[in-house]
Amino acid sequence: MMERVPLALAAALLLSLAACGGGSGGEDAAAGPSTDPAGEELTGTLTVFAAASLTDVFTELGERLEQENPGLSVQFSFAGSSALATQITQGAPADVFASANPPQMAVVADAGLAAGDPEVVTTNVLEIAVPAGNPAGVSGLADFAREDLALALCAAEVPCGAASQQVFEAAGVDAAPDTLEEDVRAALTKVELGEVDAALVYASDVAAAGDAVEGIAFPEAEDAVNDYPIAVLAGAPNPAAAEAFVELVASGAGQQALADAGFRAP
């Protein structure tokens, strides 16, 4: 009997150690938030400044990142790229900037506010948007010179407005817009509400509007293809989450989401 006591104690000790090891493995298996490549948990708030045309697809990708990281909250500010670039250079706190064209990204990068080289993650082209049924019978870019139509364009300082000027020059059209909007989604809304007969927006915006509008492609759009660069910002309050979001956008899943939303591969 005396010889069995140490054996019993040893067995109990082994069982105790095994239980401790099993407990640790269980905790790892049921791990909480995902981690970034550096092993840090993605928590806190991630603030993304992005071109208005990215609203739907970036919101979707942000929700995906939140689902993978329960401790993370992704907040977006969508607007015209020029307005966002100005806000960033004036000190607005943000982690990521995604522009609808390189010149507005350059405003931020040239000010030393990009943490690295911006990466072009997608492209986009203009398309004519008309209300469902095309009641005004708009057929092409030349109709933007018709003064009998109510027409919307983006303001010249935002990327969709700069691209519009390029295509009008390429087509030799003297456009006669009735309203100049601060971003592409504002121009799209005018069409959705039937306040204008046509607007120049991106192909992705026509796709986002669904049955509310119809899109009319035109060949001159290829003269103004917009590249969309994205960058983590210098001094980002949440750099780990910022890097993870940029990686998600550039990943296969992110690229598929962009393609599904009507964007093109870079």
Secondary structure as UniProt FT lines:
FT   TURN            2..3
FT   HELIX           4..29
FT   TURN            37..38
FT   STRAND          44..51
FT   HELIX           52..54
FT   HELIX           55..68
FT   TURN            70..71
FT   STRAND          72..79
FT   HELIX           81..89
FT   TURN            90..91
FT   STRAND          96..98
FT   HELIX           102..110
FT   TURN            111..112
FT   STRAND          119..124
FT   STRAND          126..131
FT   TURN            132..133
FT   TURN            135..136
FT   HELIX           141..145
FT   TURN            147..148
FT   STRAND          151..154
FT   TURN            156..157
FT   HELIX           159..171
FT   STRAND          179..181
FT   HELIX           184..192
FT   TURN            193..194
FT   STRAND          198..202
FT   HELIX           203..209
FT   HELIX           210..212
FT   STRAND          213..216
FT   HELIX           219..224
FT   STRAND          226..233
FT   TURN            234..235
FT   HELIX           239..250
FT   HELIX           252..260
FT   TURN            261..262
//
